[in-house]
Amino acid sequence: MEASIEIKEHEFDDVRFETRRTFFGGVKTVQVPLGKKKTYIVELTINPTEEERAIILKYKLDELALETRPKFSPEQLEEMEAQQRAMFGHHSDTIETIVSGAMADFRAMKEQTLLGQYFDNPYAKSFDIRQDAHTYADELEKDILPRIKNQIDYYRLESIRQDKRTISL
């Protein structure tokens, strides 16, 4: 199996959408330009051998979760909570219970990356900070790719192993 990891820098015009009232009371959404913004994309390309591809398919290794991370960052959770509190307006016990329950659900949400997703050439993940992109590239190289290789090697040996074992003590 061969793999390559590349970090690409992408620059784009960042905008924020604001909802405003028009002169006659209507609602209008406008784009507010925020200037240029950079994003860093980590691209992973994996080229398995035919044997490795067959092992992945035979043992359904593509369904194995290798990464599990929170779906929302603490900043996103704070923003969502503020939006919900602003949306409901007044504070009553019922509304407090609804908002707290919804926020607990959002905190519990996880995002999983399955082994098969890494083989979607190229597998790409975007970061706003250059250092985060390099940290993730290091994680791919030193942790995730070796785990993928270990899983494939384990099942490659499975065909050699026998179902019956005789042990002398």
Secondary structure, DSSP 8 states (H G I E B T S, - for coil): -EEEEEEEEEEEEEEEEEEEE-TTS-EEEEEEEEEEEEEEEEEEEEE--HHHHHHHHHTTGGG-EEEEEESS-HHHHHHHHHHHHHHH-S--HHHHHHHHHHHHHHHH-EEEEEGGGGGSSSEEEEESSHHHHHHHHHHIIIIIHHHHHHHHHHHHHHTTS-S------
